[in-house]
């Protein structure tokens, strides 16, 4: 590759590092008590993953304990992005877009 092309790629990557997006996190049921809010709005770097956003909302050991176990999402925690359920194994690969809405629910059962 020529030097001009490489310089263009590096310039674009630097620009993206500085770009920010807004993400809204909504809490439902028990998680409203745990996080002390119905929702929070975060400003994160473009390309941030769901795992990074969850890491940002956890501010206390109790909050971490309610969401994670040994660094993994607890099975009773349901995470949705813009209305679609996200599997736990996608936490580190699922990137968020500007104005994404992340919803956190406890697993519901009933009958």
C-alpha positions in Angstrom: 0.0 0.0 0.0 1.2 3.5 -0.7 1.9 6.0 2.0 -1.0 8.3 1.1 -3.5 5.5 1.5 -2.1 4.4 4.8 -2.1 8.0 6.1 -5.8 8.2 5.1 -6.7 5.1 7.1 -4.8 6.3 10.1 -6.5 9.7 10.0 -9.9 8.1 9.7 -9.2 5.7 12.7 -8.1 8.7 14.8 -11.2 10.6 13.9 -13.4 7.6 14.9 -11.6 7.3 18.3 -12.7 10.8 19.1 -16.3 10.3 18.0 -18.9 9.8 20.7 -22.3 8.3 20.7 -25.3 8.4 23.1 -26.7 5.3 24.6 -29.7 5.0 26.8 -29.9 2.2 29.4 -33.3 1.4 30.8 -33.8 -0.7 34.0 -36.9 -2.8 34.6 -38.4 -4.4 37.7 -35.9 -5.2 40.4 -33.0 -3.5 38.5 -34.6 -0.1 39.0 -34.0 -0.5 42.8 -30.5 -1.9 42.3 -29.4 0.9 40.0 -31.5 3.6 41.6 -33.0 4.8 38.4 -35.5 4.0 35.6 -32.8 4.9 33.0 -29.4 6.4 32.5 -27.9 8.0 29.5 -24.3 7.5 28.7 -21.9 9.0 26.2 -19.4 6.4 24.9 -16.9 6.0 22.1 -18.2 5.0 18.8 -17.7 1.2 18.5 -18.2 0.6 22.2 -19.5 -2.9 23.0 -22.4 -3.9 25.1 -19.9 -5.3 27.7 -18.2 -1.9 27.9 -21.6 -0.1 28.4 -22.6 -2.6 31.1 -19.2 -2.0 32.8 -19.9 1.7 32.8 -23.3 1.5 34.5 -22.0 -0.8 37.3 -20.8 1.6 40.1 -21.0 -0.6 43.2 -20.0 -4.2 44.2 -23.7 -4.9 44.8 -24.7 -3.8 41.2 -21.9 -5.9 39.8 -23.0 -8.9 41.8 -26.6 -8.6 40.5 -25.5 -8.5 36.8 -22.3 -10.6 36.7 -21.0 -13.8 38.2 -17.3 -14.6 37.7 -17.1 -12.0 34.8 -20.0 -13.5 32.9 -23.6 -12.2 32.6 -25.8 -14.0 35.0 -28.3 -16.4 33.3 -31.3 -14.6 34.9 -30.4 -11.3 33.4 -32.0 -10.4 30.0 -30.4 -7.7 27.9 -32.1 -6.2 24.9 -30.8 -3.7 22.4 -33.5 -1.8 20.5 -36.1 -4.5 21.4 -34.0 -7.5 20.4 -32.6 -9.9 22.9 -28.8 -10.2 23.0 -27.3 -13.5 23.9 -24.8 -13.5 26.7 -22.0 -14.7 24.4 -22.4 -11.6 22.2 -21.7 -9.1 25.0 -18.1 -8.5 23.9 -18.8 -8.4 20.2 -22.0 -6.5 19.9 -21.3 -2.9 19.2 -23.8 -0.1 19.9 -24.9 2.6 17.6 -25.8 6.2 18.3 -29.1 6.4 20.2 -29.2 2.7 21.0 -31.5 1.7 23.8 -30.3 -1.0 26.1 -32.9 -2.6 28.4 -32.1 -4.7 31.4 -34.7 -7.2 32.7 -34.8 -10.0 35.2 -35.8 -13.3 33.7 -39.5 -13.5 34.0 -41.5 -16.6 34.7 -45.1 -17.2 35.3 -48.0 -19.3 34.8 
